[in-house]
């Protein structure tokens, strides 16, 4: 088996990495891909394995680890890297076809040369991709032949990490220069090295861009790293869990012309497309990926991705683009349905609330997509009513980054400050719960000790869950 090397494509250039993946499958006649991406901290991890490459399935929302079958004749995918070590594999079929359709959803430059890819998917069966859209920045054309010639050589023969990172920067800058009409602001809510570097590229292309980073203080790759390594580039730092963050967040979310998108290459392409449709404010909203486990991250990213597709389906004048967006949305909805299931094990309160918040976002985006695209709604969505009722208790931006303080503490603080209002139905449910527990009616509306709420909220949410006969998972 040839060497497989990867820089995780999660952050900035996974679509470019997917192109290289397909190119090398074609040129080598076997699975020897090199995926170029932007999450630099993943380089050492993947090179230690020497046999995995990470690509992004669908709208950049679902991590899939691809590798080689027993004799290099088949490709397998696993949704979790632990499944690979456990030998749990599933054949590659829909995923690259979905990836091809996702590429068609966005306006990408036409390929310089005709392209045909032939994949070996299980042994004896040929899976053909006919002329997929091909996105490559100019430098990529010079880089690919050198990589393709070296895929069967040890890692030392490959270009240096610095060269790959420089290529990634050039790809981002080229994309932005080609498609970004000067936005008012480029915002990172994840605050990691990759997101901040993405903002630096935006500022270099368009110096008028206001760059805001919302970071966890004390991270190894936080704003101090960025400021030290790039002293000439000014990024506004807005630490989480501060009044400054709350004020800035409220200002951002009150706007009607911002576009949320995950920090993946497909998400970037969606943002570029949105800019052509008149959007002026960009929000890198994949924050929360450090708070909970992978299926919660999937929902978070999927809700954003679905919102992009809804935007494209409803605003684009290009009928083929609309059709592609609708098709991709159906695939995405179907994928997420597998996660939203009562069979999932129950988790901690924070994970339940977070998951339901993103369910609410996802369902709402799906509803809007169905309405705008004239699609028949898939109803009823499980837990949709509960998600609607819980949503006022947990606005997404109110607790992103509060992992040290704890979600309950944040909710309690906002309740005690009168910043969360309960509707009549929620008050009635609480009254029933309070009477059973021997508590005074409506304590959520008055001044109540925080330690009282600390034990009250989990029981209240559990009561509502059982009362309505809906499982959070």
Secondary structure, 3 states (H helix, E strand, C coil): CCCCEECCCCCCCHHHHHHHHHHHHHHHCCCCCEECCCCHHHHHHHHHHCCCEEEEECCCCEEEEEEECCCCCCEEEECCHHHHHCCCCEECCHHHHHHHHHHHCCCCCCCCCCCEEEEECCCCCEEEEECCCCCCCHHHHHHHHHHHHHCCCCHHHCCCHHHHHHHHHHHHHHHHHHHCCCCCEEEECCCCHHHHHHHHHHHHHCCCCEEEECCCCCCCCCHHHHHHHCCCCCCEECCCCCHHHHHHHHHHHCCCCEEEECCCHHHHHHHHHHHHCCCCEEEECCCCCCCCCHHHHHHHHHHHHHHHHHHHHHHCCCHHHHHHHHHHHHHHHHHHHCCCCCCCCCCCHHHHHHHHHHHHHHHHHHHHHHHHHCCCCCCCCCCHHHHHHHHCCCCHHHHCCCCCCCHHHHHHHHHHCCCCCCCHHHHHHHHHHHHHHCCCCCHHHCCCCHHHHHHHHHHHHHHHHHHCCCCCC
